[in-house]
């Protein structure tokens, strides 16, 4: 925690000296992450269009200037989804003021059951700033394919659950894919890698 606080102070100092650089983020080369997977050589999520819980059409460019962290799941998920969203809320707190730039985006893989009202209540129970997106069954399939996300319905009694990829995809403020965070990482480990992304953009 002390290391994270120290790093934030260094970043704050760099901000004054690097205002010129921020106007055009340095995207040259690959970043070095301690815990997450470098995805800067991948092109994912560039063209998706889904609706937020207010019915507005959103795309990756809707979050330009922020640092989007996208996670796929469903509200009836028993463990992975709530654990990942709770971790994201903790990450925002660990980042302090820098956490205001982190935009957590939850994309449902279960549009048949996850209504806008259910989605909105679900994500905001973790943090009021979290955004939920949804589409038709066809749009959901297309978006998952665009992110190379696997998912399938698994029968569970008289209903079903969903098996799915549980990676969190992190973009920089220009919409460049940077980082993949697995569910096995702690909030502290994720925060350190997210601060590395912020050093560049």
QUIRA-V736438 format. One record per residue. SS is DSSP state (@ for helix, = for strand, . for the rest). PSI is psi in whole degrees, 0 to 359 (* if undefined). NEAR is the number of other ideal C-beta (glycine too) atoms within 12 Angstrom. Layout:
ss: <SS:SS>
psi: <PSI:PSI>
near: <NEAR:NEAR>
//
This chain:
ss: <.:@:@:@:@:@:@:@:@:@:@:@:@:@:@:@:@:.:@:@:@:@:@:.:.:.:.:.:.:.:.:.:.:.:.:.:=:=:.:.:.:.:.:.:.:.:.:.:.:=:=:=:.:.:.:.:=:=:.:@:@:@:@:.:.:.:=:=:=:=:=:=:=:.:.:.:.:.:.:@:@:@:@:@:@:@:@:@:@:@:@:@:@:@:.:@:@:@:@:@:@:=:=:=:=:=:=:=:.:.:.:.:.:.:.:@:@:@:@:@:@:@:@:@:.:.:.:.:.:.:=:=:=:=:.:.:@:@:@:@:@:@:@:@:@:@:.:.:.:.:=:=:=:=:=:=:.:.:=:=:=:=:=:=:.:.:.:=:=:=:=:.:.:.:.:.:=:=:=:=:=:.:.:.:.:.:@:@:@:@:@:@:@:@:@:@:@:@:@:@:.>
psi: <318:320:321:318:318:319:322:321:319:317:321:318:321:331:320:319:337:25:323:322:327:335:329:96:145:107:14:140:175:149:160:116:144:327:317:177:131:118:17:346:3:150:100:143:21:332:3:148:117:170:146:180:354:4:8:138:128:150:179:322:342:340:18:137:342:178:92:137:109:132:135:139:202:151:339:10:127:332:304:313:309:326:318:320:324:321:319:321:321:322:314:320:319:330:350:226:331:336:341:339:347:117:107:128:120:119:121:140:7:60:343:330:332:91:163:320:316:316:315:314:323:305:325:347:338:318:132:338:349:145:139:139:150:163:187:173:319:318:324:316:316:320:317:319:321:329:1:38:127:139:149:148:139:119:138:91:234:12:209:159:181:126:132:160:138:24:143:126:125:129:155:181:351:2:17:127:132:318:144:128:123:163:345:347:146:166:322:318:316:318:319:317:325:324:329:318:319:336:330:319:*>
near: <17:10:16:29:20:15:27:26:17:19:27:19:12:19:19:12:12:20:10:12:17:22:11:14:25:21:20:12:11:20:31:18:28:22:25:34:26:23:30:29:15:22:17:31:40:18:17:34:24:40:29:27:28:15:16:16:16:29:26:33:19:24:29:20:19:30:42:41:45:47:45:46:45:42:34:25:31:15:15:28:38:24:23:38:38:24:33:41:29:26:40:31:23:30:33:24:17:30:30:17:31:41:36:43:41:44:48:44:44:35:30:20:23:34:20:24:17:23:38:26:18:30:38:21:19:31:27:13:24:36:37:44:42:42:32:15:19:12:25:34:22:19:36:34:20:27:35:20:31:16:31:17:19:18:11:13:7:5:14:19:24:33:22:29:28:30:33:45:44:50:44:35:31:25:30:32:36:42:44:35:38:25:29:18:30:24:30:24:26:41:41:32:38:48:40:31:43:38:29:33:32>
//
